[in-house]
Amino acid sequence: MATLRSLAGLNNSQFSKIIKDQRSRQPKGQVKKVRSLLTTIEHYLFAWDKVDCCLLVKNLLDVDKWAEGKKNTDQKPSADRFLKITLTDAPVFEVENVQTNLDGSLIVLNGPQGVACVELPSNWPSLEAKQQGLSVKSARSVYIDQKLLLCNSRVRIQEVKFHPGSPTNSHLVVLTSDNCIRIYDVFNPSRPEKTIPVGPKVGNHSLHSSMTSGTTFSSCLDEAVSFDFGTPFEDTRSSGDQQKRDGVPIFLFPVYVLLTNGDVYTFSCSVQSNSSRAPKISVIGPLLMQPAALDNYGDDACSLLCLPVLPPVLVIANRTGNIHHAILLPRAATDDDDDSDQNANIADDLESLLSKASLTVTDVKPDSVLHVTETLELDGDILDGSESFSSDENVADNEGAIQLRRDPACSSRYFVVHDYGVHGVVVPLVDTLSELASKPDSDVDQDETKRVMLAETVVEFILCSRTKSSAAAPPQGIVVYPLPPTLLVLLDSADIQVISLSRLLKPAVKTVQTTNTTKVEKESFDTIIRRQLQRTHSQPKLSFPPGTELKVAEVVKLFSRSVQTLREEYIMKQDAVREALEKKSRLLELHLLQQFDELSLIQQSKEELTGVAHQLAEKYEDSMEKQRSLTERVERVLYEIQRRSPFMTDAEKQMGQQLRLLETKLHSLTQSLESLKRREQLYGANAIQQQDRSTTIGHLSEEQKTSVNEALVLQSADIAGLLRSLQQVKKKLSA
């Protein structure tokens, strides 16, 4: 895995120098407009060369090695390699957009008058690393529907994107000026697989998915200008084709189409099956936008972006610099008989709709509502933010003056590319809706819905490429490199600006006011300090074209703006934090002194308690001694009383009976012992005489003698024990 690297040396590499040299060879007087001539495949950066009509490829992992080797004179610098991919059939139209498919095998080149697709060779990464300096490789390229898109001057291409649901990653979706969306397969580029007309005349009609041509019917005011894909969902309709019957699910992708008058149309389609039995495609629109506006939120819409969240959040940009955020929600039921209350109904309110909306993936309903949550006004001119973002002259010369670009590294962030530079926008609503979607409906309460409403969007001017009085210098491409998160911007001067995304502004989340019964955790001091240091705006990075001369007044304004930003966003906030830290320090010192006083009181109390404890211990020992002496005296008194009592207790009576029994047994044992002794004396003499006569003959064997001796020994021991017990009893009775 690649480690985190710095791309600061990219602008000084041979790759950037080639782009600058080619830029100087371009003819002057060309229309300057925002383009997208950069794209990436993994860690490879692709750039379109307008002069030679080829692709330049740079390995971003080598940028850091080359820059370090160049700085270190002791080491030999590593090779500054890059690859040049020439095309078998170079496009004859002006290329304004370059993008890749999901697996990085195809690159599409498109402009207003044509679409071409480049099939990359399978071994192009190895060719780039084989030799130092420049490597050249040829790639196959084909035109898409050359007859319609290239040769027909009445049809202008508005936007081209790869279909994210293509099983082969080879399907292109093309939006043209005749208000038709055509889906092409790159490997069969001569005719479209599907043609879906969108617009006022076909907004609510069902069109068969296998249509192959459309007609020019829309006026310039109702021209489709942009589209984007939403979150896919599984097709649950019963009229499935053979693939669905075989157990393979079919996923439909919602497509949202924007017209210049601000209307939004939508439909759902799939490229998994192109059978004639496929279900019909129903175009829904225009979607109702709430709250209602007289100008329908502007009649100069130019770009559309769908953020990956449920419910879908659509971003609509106008050429005047206004950007609208709208959530697509189902419309609540209203009383059709009362039209006067329809606009005032809170069913059109976001909080009410969001609390009733389902966060699961479903198809767009005909009664869906686009609820505009906020409108952003971009400050295009860094010198005078009160001026209009774009003048009428710029709008006429620069169609699509604003382009929206999704950030692949962060779902809640997107970039706005325009004639003045690049803005970054972070929408906390996306992350909040994602959190709500991961919870069951029963766990989503009203406070969480209010938290969605309180989240404020953060807008930051990242890069400024011109002032209002200077010549137009729109960016020619932006791309996000994920390791580390870095924004690469190709300027009109062919410079490549590297901007770290980790330093951009972050949204400040407001706390929700809860009821008294809700337990609220105390906010930590670190969180308070971070909130106070949170910047609300920043100074954009300035990158004017070479030769730009600013007037003294403009320099003063730039200096004043920088000083004001430094004062408001850094010095004043740091002063406020310093005061907060000093106040916190004073409070901590007071608490420390108070704790020292309390500690001294505790020590005094401890000493007093220790003395009292010693006294109590002495008293306790005296009491224990007195208790022992009194207990002994009581035991002696009770013993004497019991001993002198004329009446015997039950225990004494039982003991007397046992002694009498023992005495009787002892008397019988004594008699038995005397009898045995007499017998021993009587038979002892005879035994001795017989032994003397015949030592070999005996009446008892050795084993019998041993047994008799053992029995006699045991009886003697029992008799001795009985005698001792009897003596002890006699002593007790005599006492």
VENWO-V860277 format. One record per residue. N is the residue number from 1. RES is the residue in one letter. D_LAST is the distance of its C-alpha to the last C-alpha in whole Angstrom. Layout:
BEGIN
n = <N:N>
res = <RES:RES>
d_last = <D_LAST:D_LAST>
END
This chain:
BEGIN
n = <1:2:3:4:5:6:7:8:9:10:11:12:13:14:15:16:17:18:19:20:21:22:23:24:25:26:27:28:29:30:31:32:33:34:35:36:37:38:39:40:41:42:43:44:45:46:47:48:49:50:51:52:53:54:55:56:57:58:59:60:61:62:63:64:65:66:67:68:69:70:71:72:73:74:75:76:77:78:79:80:81:82:83:84:85:86:87:88:89:90:91:92:93:94:95:96:97:98:99:100:101:102:103:104:105:106:107:108:109:110:111:112:113:114:115:116:117:118:119:120:121:122:123:124:125:126:127:128:129:130:131:132:133:134:135:136:137:138:139:140:141:142:143:144:145:146:147:148:149:150:151:152:153:154:155:156:157:158:159:160:161:162:163:164:165:166:167:168:169:170:171:172:173:174:175:176:177:178:179:180:181:182:183:184:185:186:187:188:189:190:191:192:193:194:195:196:197:198:199:200:201:202:203:204:205:206:207:208:209:210:211:212:213:214:215:216:217:218:219:220:221:222:223:224:225:226:227:228:229:230:231:232:233:234:235:236:237:238:239:240:241:242:243:244:245:246:247:248:249:250:251:252:253:254:255:256:257:258:259:260:261:262:263:264:265:266:267:268:269:270:271:272:273:274:275:276:277:278:279:280:281:282:283:284:285:286:287:288:289:290:291:292:293:294:295:296:297:298:299:300:301:302:303:304:305:306:307:308:309:310:311:312:313:314:315:316:317:318:319:320:321:322:323:324:325:326:327:328:329:330:331:332:333:334:335:336:337:338:339:340:341:342:343:344:345:346:347:348:349:350:351:352:353:354:355:356:357:358:359:360:361:362:363:364:365:366:367:368:369:370:371:372:373:374:375:376:377:378:379:380:381:382:383:384:385:386:387:388:389:390:391:392:393:394:395:396:397:398:399:400:401:402:403:404:405:406:407:408:409:410:411:412:413:414:415:416:417:418:419:420:421:422:423:424:425:426:427:428:429:430:431:432:433:434:435:436:437:438:439:440:441:442:443:444:445:446:447:448:449:450:451:452:453:454:455:456:457:458:459:460:461:462:463:464:465:466:467:468:469:470:471:472:473:474:475:476:477:478:479:480:481:482:483:484:485:486:487:488:489:490:491:492:493:494:495:496:497:498:499:500:501:502:503:504:505:506:507:508:509:510:511:512:513:514:515:516:517:518:519:520:521:522:523:524:525:526:527:528:529:530:531:532:533:534:535:536:537:538:539:540:541:542:543:544:545:546:547:548:549:550:551:552:553:554:555:556:557:558:559:560:561:562:563:564:565:566:567:568:569:570:571:572:573:574:575:576:577:578:579:580:581:582:583:584:585:586:587:588:589:590:591:592:593:594:595:596:597:598:599:600:601:602:603:604:605:606:607:608:609:610:611:612:613:614:615:616:617:618:619:620:621:622:623:624:625:626:627:628:629:630:631:632:633:634:635:636:637:638:639:640:641:642:643:644:645:646:647:648:649:650:651:652:653:654:655:656:657:658:659:660:661:662:663:664:665:666:667:668:669:670:671:672:673:674:675:676:677:678:679:680:681:682:683:684:685:686:687:688:689:690:691:692:693:694:695:696:697:698:699:700:701:702:703:704:705:706:707:708:709:710:711:712:713:714:715:716:717:718:719:720:721:722:723:724:725:726:727:728:729:730:731:732:733:734:735>
res = <M:A:T:L:R:S:L:A:G:L:N:N:S:Q:F:S:K:I:I:K:D:Q:R:S:R:Q:P:K:G:Q:V:K:K:V:R:S:L:L:T:T:I:E:H:Y:L:F:A:W:D:K:V:D:C:C:L:L:V:K:N:L:L:D:V:D:K:W:A:E:G:K:K:N:T:D:Q:K:P:S:A:D:R:F:L:K:I:T:L:T:D:A:P:V:F:E:V:E:N:V:Q:T:N:L:D:G:S:L:I:V:L:N:G:P:Q:G:V:A:C:V:E:L:P:S:N:W:P:S:L:E:A:K:Q:Q:G:L:S:V:K:S:A:R:S:V:Y:I:D:Q:K:L:L:L:C:N:S:R:V:R:I:Q:E:V:K:F:H:P:G:S:P:T:N:S:H:L:V:V:L:T:S:D:N:C:I:R:I:Y:D:V:F:N:P:S:R:P:E:K:T:I:P:V:G:P:K:V:G:N:H:S:L:H:S:S:M:T:S:G:T:T:F:S:S:C:L:D:E:A:V:S:F:D:F:G:T:P:F:E:D:T:R:S:S:G:D:Q:Q:K:R:D:G:V:P:I:F:L:F:P:V:Y:V:L:L:T:N:G:D:V:Y:T:F:S:C:S:V:Q:S:N:S:S:R:A:P:K:I:S:V:I:G:P:L:L:M:Q:P:A:A:L:D:N:Y:G:D:D:A:C:S:L:L:C:L:P:V:L:P:P:V:L:V:I:A:N:R:T:G:N:I:H:H:A:I:L:L:P:R:A:A:T:D:D:D:D:D:S:D:Q:N:A:N:I:A:D:D:L:E:S:L:L:S:K:A:S:L:T:V:T:D:V:K:P:D:S:V:L:H:V:T:E:T:L:E:L:D:G:D:I:L:D:G:S:E:S:F:S:S:D:E:N:V:A:D:N:E:G:A:I:Q:L:R:R:D:P:A:C:S:S:R:Y:F:V:V:H:D:Y:G:V:H:G:V:V:V:P:L:V:D:T:L:S:E:L:A:S:K:P:D:S:D:V:D:Q:D:E:T:K:R:V:M:L:A:E:T:V:V:E:F:I:L:C:S:R:T:K:S:S:A:A:A:P:P:Q:G:I:V:V:Y:P:L:P:P:T:L:L:V:L:L:D:S:A:D:I:Q:V:I:S:L:S:R:L:L:K:P:A:V:K:T:V:Q:T:T:N:T:T:K:V:E:K:E:S:F:D:T:I:I:R:R:Q:L:Q:R:T:H:S:Q:P:K:L:S:F:P:P:G:T:E:L:K:V:A:E:V:V:K:L:F:S:R:S:V:Q:T:L:R:E:E:Y:I:M:K:Q:D:A:V:R:E:A:L:E:K:K:S:R:L:L:E:L:H:L:L:Q:Q:F:D:E:L:S:L:I:Q:Q:S:K:E:E:L:T:G:V:A:H:Q:L:A:E:K:Y:E:D:S:M:E:K:Q:R:S:L:T:E:R:V:E:R:V:L:Y:E:I:Q:R:R:S:P:F:M:T:D:A:E:K:Q:M:G:Q:Q:L:R:L:L:E:T:K:L:H:S:L:T:Q:S:L:E:S:L:K:R:R:E:Q:L:Y:G:A:N:A:I:Q:Q:Q:D:R:S:T:T:I:G:H:L:S:E:E:Q:K:T:S:V:N:E:A:L:V:L:Q:S:A:D:I:A:G:L:L:R:S:L:Q:Q:V:K:K:K:L:S:A>
d_last = <102:104:102:103:106:109:112:114:116:118:121:122:122:125:124:124:128:129:129:130:133:134:133:136:138:138:141:141:141:139:137:134:131:127:127:124:125:122:119:116:115:111:112:116:118:121:124:128:131:133:136:136:134:131:127:126:122:119:116:114:111:114:115:111:112:116:115:112:115:117:115:114:117:115:115:117:117:117:120:121:121:123:124:128:128:132:132:135:136:136:136:139:137:135:132:129:126:124:121:119:118:114:114:116:119:122:123:125:128:130:132:134:137:135:132:131:128:127:125:123:124:120:120:121:118:118:122:121:119:121:123:123:125:127:127:129:128:130:129:130:131:133:134:132:135:138:140:138:136:139:142:142:142:142:138:136:132:130:126:125:122:120:118:115:114:117:115:118:117:121:122:124:124:127:128:132:134:135:132:131:127:128:126:127:126:127:127:130:131:135:134:131:128:128:129:128:130:128:130:131:133:130:127:126:128:126:128:128:126:129:131:133:135:136:138:139:138:136:138:137:134:132:132:129:128:124:122:118:115:112:109:110:108:108:111:110:113:114:117:116:118:117:115:113:113:112:109:110:109:112:111:113:114:115:118:119:122:124:127:129:129:125:125:122:122:120:120:117:119:117:119:117:120:123:124:127:124:122:121:123:123:123:123:122:123:124:120:119:118:116:116:120:123:126:127:125:123:126:129:129:126:126:123:120:116:113:110:107:105:104:106:109:110:114:115:119:121:124:127:126:123:121:118:116:113:113:110:111:109:110:112:110:111:114:116:119:121:120:121:121:117:117:118:115:113:109:110:112:109:107:104:104:106:103:100:102:104:102:101:102:105:108:112:113:114:118:116:114:114:115:113:114:111:112:116:116:119:119:120:123:125:122:125:125:122:124:127:128:126:129:133:135:137:134:133:137:137:133:132:128:128:124:122:118:116:113:110:109:106:105:105:105:108:112:115:118:121:124:127:125:122:119:116:112:111:107:106:103:103:103:100:99:100:99:95:96:97:94:92:92:94:91:90:93:92:95:94:95:98:98:97:100:103:101:102:105:107:108:111:112:115:115:118:121:124:127:128:130:133:133:134:132:130:127:125:126:122:119:116:112:110:107:105:105:106:110:113:116:119:123:125:129:129:127:125:121:119:115:112:109:107:104:105:107:105:103:102:100:98:97:94:94:93:90:89:86:84:84:82:84:83:84:87:86:88:89:91:92:94:95:97:98:100:101:105:107:110:111:114:116:117:121:123:127:130:131:134:132:133:132:133:132:131:129:127:126:125:123:121:120:119:117:116:115:113:111:110:109:107:106:106:105:103:101:101:100:97:97:96:94:92:92:91:88:87:87:85:83:83:82:79:78:78:76:73:73:73:70:68:68:67:64:63:63:60:59:58:57:54:53:52:51:49:47:46:45:43:41:40:39:37:36:35:33:31:30:29:26:25:25:24:21:20:21:18:15:17:17:13:12:15:14:10:12:14:15:17:16:18:20:18:15:17:19:16:15:19:19:16:18:21:19:19:22:24:22:23:27:27:26:29:31:30:31:34:35:35:37:39:39:40:43:45:44:47:49:49:49:53:54:53:55:58:59:57:59:58:54:52:50:52:50:49:47:45:44:43:41:39:38:37:35:33:32:31:29:27:26:25:23:21:20:19:17:15:14:12:11:10:9:6:5:5:4:0>
END
